[in-house]
Amino acid sequence: MVTKKAVQRLGFKTGEYVVYPAHGVGLITSIEEQEVAGLSLELFVISFEQDKLTLRVPVAKIKSVGMRKLAEEDLVQKALDTVTGRARVKRTMWSRRAQEYEAKINSGDLIAISEVVRDLYRSDDQPEQSYSERQLFEQAMDRMSREIGAVNKITLTEAIQLIEKNLQKSPRRGAKAEATDAEEAAA
């Protein structure tokens, strides 16, 4: 038996976008009461349109799963500033770094995700990425762009362009790009 319930619980309300760490940005479509194993549970019904996924999260588990509201605009700006910084790649084995990147992506923390985007970004004049690097980069870019798009009320494409524009400002990448632009202008 499923019954539709009140519109707000624990500061979250229906029709609001939220971040669920393991899946990214989703929309709370309803708050339901459902009977599971003889117990009556109150559940947030969260729709992740990009993954064609509907998740039901018990209201009591919200804190433990790390669900949170979308980032504030100042945090989004801090994340965009993070991607303009110099990439920090540790000299550890790839498998260890990949685990760390995966943990940052699944933390749901926008700043941690932006660090992964920054560290794994490759401009056109840099060496090719391995398959697993590219997969992690795309996953981080997807999570970051979806949240920035939802916060700034822009399309996913516009959010990706905004992030890429900031990635181009990075010290290492920016100098090469400016030198190439200067050479093209002189020709």
TORGUFI-420348 format. One record per residue (C-alpha): x, y, z; residue in three letters. Coordinates in nm, 4 decimals, decimal comma, padded with zeros to 6 digits, m for minus. Example, Ala and Ser with C-alpha at 12.3 -4.5 7.8 and 13.67 -1.06 7.14 Angstrom:
// TORGUFI-420348
u	v	w	type
01,2300	m00,4500	00,7800	ala;
01,3670	m00,1060	00,7140	ser;
//
This chain:
// TORGUFI-420348
u	v	w	type
00,0000	00,0000	00,0000	met;
00,1432	00,3339	m00,1088	val;
m00,0038	00,6631	00,0040	thr;
00,1099	01,0117	m00,0932	lys;
00,2204	01,2098	00,2103	lys;
00,2942	01,5654	00,3086	ala;
00,5027	01,7851	00,0838	val;
00,7968	01,8534	00,3194	gln;
01,0170	01,6459	00,5515	arg;
01,3479	01,7340	00,7212	leu;
01,3772	02,0530	00,5149	gly;
01,3377	01,8675	00,1832	phe;
01,0227	01,9195	m00,0212	lys;
00,8682	01,7741	m00,3338	thr;
00,9682	01,9401	m00,6607	gly;
01,3130	02,0231	m00,5206	glu;
01,6442	01,9109	m00,6697	tyr;
01,8796	01,7331	m00,4287	val;
02,2184	01,5632	m00,4471	val;
02,2310	01,1930	m00,3673	tyr;
02,6042	01,1074	m00,3444	pro;
02,5977	00,7780	m00,5344	ala;
02,3806	00,9068	m00,8213	his;
02,4193	01,2842	m00,8462	gly;
02,1379	01,5368	m00,8904	val;
01,7805	01,4098	m00,8649	gly;
01,4326	01,5542	m00,8263	leu;
01,2136	01,4728	m00,5262	ile;
00,8897	01,3749	m00,6992	thr;
00,6955	01,2781	m00,3867	ser;
00,7070	01,1689	m00,0252	ile;
00,5248	00,8393	00,0246	glu;
00,4351	00,6041	00,3024	glu;
00,4958	00,2398	00,2178	gln;
00,4646	m00,0811	00,4151	glu;
00,7842	m00,2897	00,4033	val;
00,8158	m00,6155	00,5997	ala;
00,5252	m00,5174	00,8221	gly;
00,6721	m00,1746	00,9024	leu;
00,5346	00,1524	00,7778	ser;
00,8137	00,3627	00,6229	leu;
00,8071	00,7182	00,5025	glu;
01,0075	00,7470	00,1778	leu;
01,1416	01,0221	m00,0444	phe;
01,0834	00,9274	m00,4085	val;
01,3736	01,0718	m00,6073	ile;
01,3847	01,0657	m00,9860	ser;
01,7175	01,0703	m01,1728	phe;
01,6012	01,1457	m01,5246	glu;
01,9470	01,1132	m01,6846	gln;
01,9805	00,7547	m01,5561	asp;
01,6104	00,6672	m01,5939	lys;
01,6229	00,5739	m01,2264	leu;
01,3735	00,6195	m00,9433	thr;
01,5066	00,5832	m00,5924	leu;
01,3063	00,5461	m00,2725	arg;
01,5001	00,6630	00,0315	val;
01,3625	00,6225	00,3847	pro;
01,3285	00,9639	00,5503	val;
01,5156	00,8269	00,8550	ala;
01,8196	00,7387	00,6372	lys;
01,8699	01,0800	00,4736	ile;
02,1625	01,1823	00,6974	lys;
02,3391	00,8446	00,6817	ser;
02,3257	00,8248	00,2991	val;
02,4526	01,1825	00,2687	gly;
02,1635	01,3305	00,0710	met;
02,1872	01,7086	00,0646	arg;
02,0384	02,0185	m00,0905	lys;
02,2013	02,1687	m00,4005	leu;
02,5120	02,3763	m00,3362	ala;
02,4809	02,7509	m00,2813	glu;
02,6052	02,9819	m00,5592	glu;
02,9204	03,0753	m00,3635	asp;
03,0140	02,7047	m00,3360	leu;
02,9567	02,6634	m00,7109	val;
03,1945	02,9553	m00,7708	gln;
03,4501	02,7963	m00,5372	lys;
03,4212	02,4710	m00,7373	ala;
03,4740	02,6612	m01,0632	leu;
03,7769	02,8336	m00,9073	asp;
03,9084	02,4902	m00,8025	thr;
03,9149	02,3664	m01,1636	val;
04,1225	02,6679	m01,2680	thr;
04,3993	02,5632	m01,0267	gly;
04,7031	02,3528	m01,1086	arg;
04,6357	01,9783	m01,1298	ala;
04,7631	01,7880	m00,8270	arg;
04,8484	01,4366	m00,9354	val;
05,0048	01,2170	m00,6709	lys;
05,2879	00,9868	m00,7659	arg;
05,1090	00,6766	m00,6438	thr;
04,9933	00,3761	m00,8416	met;
04,7005	00,4400	m01,0731	trp;
04,4795	00,1840	m00,8962	ser;
04,5165	00,3710	m00,5660	arg;
04,4525	00,7109	m00,7282	arg;
04,1525	00,5700	m00,9163	ala;
04,0028	00,4516	m00,5854	gln;
04,0586	00,7965	m00,4347	glu;
03,8977	00,9668	m00,7364	tyr;
03,6020	00,7265	m00,7213	glu;
03,5570	00,7995	m00,3491	ala;
03,5633	01,1762	m00,4158	lys;
03,3047	01,1430	m00,6932	ile;
03,0732	00,9293	m00,4790	asn;
03,1131	01,1594	m00,1770	ser;
02,8708	01,4008	m00,3410	gly;
03,0950	01,6909	m00,2304	asp;
03,1051	01,9442	m00,5157	leu;
03,4560	02,0672	m00,4282	ile;
03,5960	01,7113	m00,4170	ala;
03,4325	01,6361	m00,7530	ile;
03,5786	01,9547	m00,9024	ser;
03,9242	01,8427	m00,7843	glu;
03,8801	01,5182	m00,9806	val;
03,7726	01,7160	m01,2896	val;
04,0774	01,9417	m01,2525	arg;
04,3243	01,6564	m01,1951	asp;
04,2002	01,4353	m01,4809	leu;
04,1367	01,7055	m01,7427	tyr;
04,3449	01,6823	m02,0601	arg;
04,3582	01,9627	m02,3155	ser;
04,3928	01,8803	m02,6843	asp;
04,7712	01,9287	m02,6834	asp;
04,8271	01,6888	m02,3903	gln;
04,8838	01,3133	m02,4079	pro;
04,5811	01,0855	m02,4486	glu;
04,4077	00,9527	m02,1344	gln;
04,3701	00,5857	m02,0567	ser;
04,0203	00,4401	m02,0766	tyr;
03,9763	00,4315	m01,6982	ser;
04,1023	00,7910	m01,6591	glu;
03,8578	00,9078	m01,9244	arg;
03,5702	00,7177	m01,7577	gln;
03,6421	00,8761	m01,4179	leu;
03,6815	01,2214	m01,5741	phe;
03,3490	01,1897	m01,7579	glu;
03,1726	01,0659	m01,4435	gln;
03,3088	01,3589	m01,2385	ala;
03,2303	01,6076	m01,5181	met;
02,8752	01,4715	m01,5410	asp;
02,8129	01,5057	m01,1645	arg;
02,9654	01,8532	m01,1498	met;
02,7860	01,9862	m01,4584	ser;
02,4465	01,8525	m01,3465	arg;
02,4732	02,0266	m01,0101	glu;
02,6036	02,3522	m01,1579	ile;
02,3289	02,3402	m01,4203	gly;
02,0605	02,2874	m01,1547	ala;
02,1975	02,5622	m00,9256	val;
02,2460	02,8201	m01,2044	asn;
01,9266	02,7093	m01,3856	lys;
02,1151	02,6529	m01,7119	ile;
02,1195	02,3578	m01,9507	thr;
02,3630	02,0708	m01,9100	leu;
02,5488	02,1829	m02,2244	thr;
02,5869	02,5373	m02,0896	glu;
02,7134	02,4000	m01,7566	ala;
02,9739	02,1843	m01,9345	ile;
03,0864	02,4858	m02,1424	gln;
03,1181	02,6929	m01,8237	leu;
03,3361	02,4261	m01,6598	ile;
03,5498	02,3829	m01,9743	glu;
03,5986	02,7614	m01,9981	lys;
03,7282	02,7579	m01,6398	asn;
03,9498	02,4547	m01,7087	leu;
04,1149	02,6513	m01,9906	gln;
04,2171	02,9201	m01,7381	lys;
04,4407	02,6737	m01,5555	ser;
04,8023	02,8018	m01,5291	pro;
04,9606	02,5146	m01,7199	arg;
04,6958	02,4975	m01,9913	arg;
04,6364	02,8714	m02,0184	gly;
04,9987	02,9583	m02,0996	ala;
05,0127	02,7105	m02,3898	lys;
04,6767	02,8256	m02,5210	ala;
04,7820	03,1924	m02,5072	glu;
05,1120	03,1149	m02,6812	ala;
04,9260	02,9258	m02,9549	thr;
04,6772	03,2129	m02,9914	asp;
04,9665	03,4620	m03,0184	ala;
05,1394	03,2482	m03,2832	glu;
04,8158	03,2210	m03,4849	glu;
04,7591	03,5980	m03,4614	ala;
05,1141	03,6663	m03,5849	ala;
05,0745	03,4354	m03,8858	ala;
//
